[in-house]
Amino acid sequence: MGMQEKRATSEFQANDFPGLQARINELAGHRVSIEVEWNELAEPDYGHMYKEGWTKIFFTPLVDALVQLTRDVIGKDAVRHGLRAIRLRSSGYNSVVLADGTLTIDQRFSNFNSIDERTTAVLRALEAGL
């Protein structure tokens, strides 16, 4: 990870991530461990796009799915009791899986505006696993 990527990652971690984490915890009804593989997410030469990209690829779909899922007591209870951790990574695969209480979102740094498709994938994984 070069200097540009390190700075952009540090800025996102300090300025954006805390608010996103708080929103996720609010929707989940409890503190959810969020593990981010920052080195995997850091696409070389694209540090200037991390805020927009990471938000649209990972956080907006996750928040939107949680909003839909927790719209009633059944969903709120399922999330509160079944979602313990979230893992965000970019290993080269596009997948969303909930296993043993951990939601793993593995997405490439591309197609930022495919928010609806990603939201649907997150929602389906949560509904199937909770």
C-alpha positions, -999 to 999 in steps of 0.1 A, spaced: 0 0 0 15 33 -11 14 67 6 -17 78 -12 -36 46 -2 -24 48 34 -36 84 38 -69 77 22 -74 46 44 -65 65 75 -88 94 66 -117 70 60 -110 51 93 -110 84 112 -137 104 95 -162 80 80 -159 45 96 -170 55 131 -203 70 119 -210 40 97 -202 16 125 -225 35 149 -253 33 123 -248 -5 119 -248 -10 157 -279 11 160 -298 -9 134 -285 -42 149 -297 -33 183 -263 -42 198 -226 -37 192 -215 -58 162 -178 -66 157 -168 -51 123 -136 -65 110 -123 -48 79 -94 -61 58 -81 -27 50 -51 -39 30 -73 -60 8 -98 -31 2 -69 -7 -7 -69 -8 -45 -36 6 -57 -38 41 -74 -74 46 -63 -70 62 -29 -89 92 -41 -120 70 -46 -119 50 -14 -146 71 4 -171 69 -24 -162 33 -34 -161 17 0 -192 34 11 -212 24 -20 -197 -11 -22 -199 -22 14 -216 2 38 -246 16 19 -258 -19 9 -253 -32 44 -271 -4 61 -299 -5 35 -303 -43 40 -304 -38 78 -330 -11 75 -352 -34 55 -346 -64 77 -352 -46 110 -384 -30 100 -404 -51 124 -399 -70 157 -392 -103 140 -363 -88 120 -350 -68 149 -349 -99 171 -333 -120 144 -305 -95 139 -300 -88 176 -296 -125 184 -280 -138 152 -256 -112 139 -224 -111 160 -198 -100 135 -193 -85 101 -162 -90 80 -155 -68 50 -129 -80 25 -119 -79 -11 -102 -112 -20 -112 -111 -57 -145 -129 -52 -179 -114 -50 -198 -131 -23 -220 -124 7 -223 -152 33 -236 -155 68 -221 -184 88 -219 -189 125 -232 -153 132 -206 -137 110 -216 -119 78 -188 -118 53 -191 -94 25 -163 -100 -1 -165 -75 -30 -142 -62 -56 -135 -25 -59 -157 -20 -90 -192 -11 -101 -197 14 -73 -233 21 -84 -245 -15 -82 -259 -7 -47 -293 -23 -52 -278 -56 -63 -254 -56 -34 -282 -47 -10 -303 -76 -23 -273 -100 -18 -268 -88 18 -305 -90 26 -308 -125 11 -278 -138 31 -291 -123 63 -326 -136 58 -314 -171 49 -290 -173 78 -309 -157 106 
